[in-house]
Amino acid sequence: MDGVLLVNTGSPDSPDPLDVRRYLDEFLMDERVLDYPGLVRRVVVRGFILPRRPATSAAAYRSIWWDEGSPQVVISRRVQKALQDELGLPVALGMRYRLPTLAAGVAGLVDQGVDRILLAPMFPHYAMSTVESIVVAAREALAALSTAPELTLLPPFYNHPAYIEALVASAAVNLGMGYDHVLFSYHGLPERHLRKTDPTGSHCLASSDCCDVSSPAHALCYRHQVLFTTQRFVQAAGIPDGAWSVAFQSRLGRDRWLQPASAGVIDQLAASGVRRLLVMCPAFVADCLETLAEMGIEGRERFLAAGGEDYRLVPCLNDNPIWIQALAMLCRQALLAV
């Protein structure tokens, strides 16, 4: 029997600083997130980040926490149930970090008699810190079982028409309310991550137009994939040239990250006369700290302080029925392809 394991990043168990510290330690000690040598990573995380960051992050989590718990986890559970109803197959939920664990999701499917698991990372675009990390963790969970189910992967769906159509449909109401500019804010990555995942070893970031020049590297290139998603969205939604831009948020550390930074673009747009700004975060399929706090609260405050007047954040796909139907289509196609 087939089953589906949905996996997202995860969240602290609560907005208490101790729980946030546990989450950040697990998250940042992942060698595919903070890809320094082990000793250096431990010194950076436990010597410099964890003594200070949990208190600040806990305050941010408190600002977006729901009565039911972490927004990302609550939404993911809703998606799990809706997708199971739509597919008629067992669907489990596992988080890469904290609860519910990925291993528990695998065990739950095995207990239901599943002998082939479709691993479905809830990330439209490939990155070593998300998709690759999830695949490695899933294989480790399966290796711990005496009899492991077959594992197959839902590939990145950044270019799938059903995903693009769901994005456009989810933004239709806000687009219809009018805007001066649409900002597509994607989670940032260190540039070295793109170079590490480049199978050619020489294409990514080697030229200013590398994402436009056909290459095998694009199958694993986060930057190419987010630009592709944006271009398809803009075409489908009919957004005029010059009325949209792409930026990258959530930078950590002093390494060179993908540019431009969302915060700086927000300032520039307000300074250029944009008064009605619509913001989307297509790298996330469920609202979370990065969307609700970083872009929803901090981004709004920044834009209004710089002279903007109307700042609207389009909700993520979440458990939108159109997205559930699209996700079910993606899962069916992935299962049939094997």
C-alpha angles and dihedrals in degrees: 000000000000124000137176128229113200113202129189132167099268136219143240113282088242138352090260111123092238092055091044089052091052090050095047091048092054093042099045095041089062104111090218093056101043098022100192123124111282098257093045091048092052092049093048096044102038099029101042114010106039097049091061115014102064093069093051093044092046090058090051092049091050089055092060103027117126128216088248092052137258110009092224093051094043092049092045091054090052090051090048092055095042093048092049090053091048096047100036088222132109110274122189131187126223131170122216089225128031124340137035088025124222089234091056090051091053092047092049091055092047090051088056092055098258112160098174121046124197105209106212114189107197093228120105093199129055121247132155089231093057119018097026093045091050093049091051092049092048092052090050090052091050092047089060091061123089091223113023126200120235112270125216128173134232100223123224108289100199091125100039113120092222091058092047091047091050090050092051092046092049091054097042097100094048093044089051092054090065134251142193095216141003118218117200105203115192128185108266129237133195109260090235089067090063092049092049093053095043104113091199093054091217113054112069114087091351091119138014092252098042092121091056097048112085112250141152085241090076092074088070101024114113094192094052091048097050091047090050091051091049094049092050091047093049091050094047095045095043096235109172123243111268093025097092141048142179126233139164128235141188100051117183125194132353101290119114109272132187112291149265104040116227094229092056093046091052089054092047094049093051091047091051092057103266107149102168112050124182115196128198130182105198095170088073122064093186127044113252143152093299094054104033100038107022098041102016098048109013094037092050093049090049094049095047092046089053093054103274119138110194122034119175128180114206109223117244119255089269110157095333106154091231089057093047090054091047092048090050089053091051091050094048091049092049092050093047092048093064 
